[in-house]
Each structure stands twice: as structure tokens, then as C-alpha cells.
Amino acid sequence: MTATRKCINCGKPTTPENIPFCSKRCKDVDLARWFRGDYSVPVIEGEDLPDDSEENGGNIH
């Protein structure tokens, strides 16, 4: 028995030319979500990072 991959958008079986999606439409829907900013990668702002001079006791080498 072979496992059938399911589309990450709609859950239908994927096609080899569209993995991990079932169709070009589902690929485009996912791409549109990226363009709209629905998906994002968390970022640590520079102000939240420790300053190198603070880690070295204020001494810059």
C-alpha cells in the first residue's frame, strides 16, 4: 500500500508536477498568501539583541 500525499492547501491528492499541491491553482493560492504577507518569518529587532560592548563589560577590543 502506497501513501498518497495530500495537498497542503485543500487536502486533495497531489500530482507529481505540483507537489506539495494538487494543482496549479493551489500553488497560486499559496503564492498569493505569501505576497499578501499571510505567512511571515519571525524577526528579532536589532534593539532586542544584546550589544557586543555590553557582553564584553563595555570594552571594545
C-alpha positions, 0 to 999 in steps of 0.5 A: 500500500502506497501513501498518497500525499495530500495537498497542503492547501485543500487536502486533495491528492497531489500530482507529481508536477505540483507537489506539495499541491494538487494543482496549479491553482493551489500553488497560486493560492499559496503564492498569493498568501505569501505576497499578501504577507499571510505567512511571515518569518519571525524577526528579532529587532536589532534593539532586542539583541544584546550589544557586543560592548555590553557582553564584553563589560563595555570594552571594545577590543 
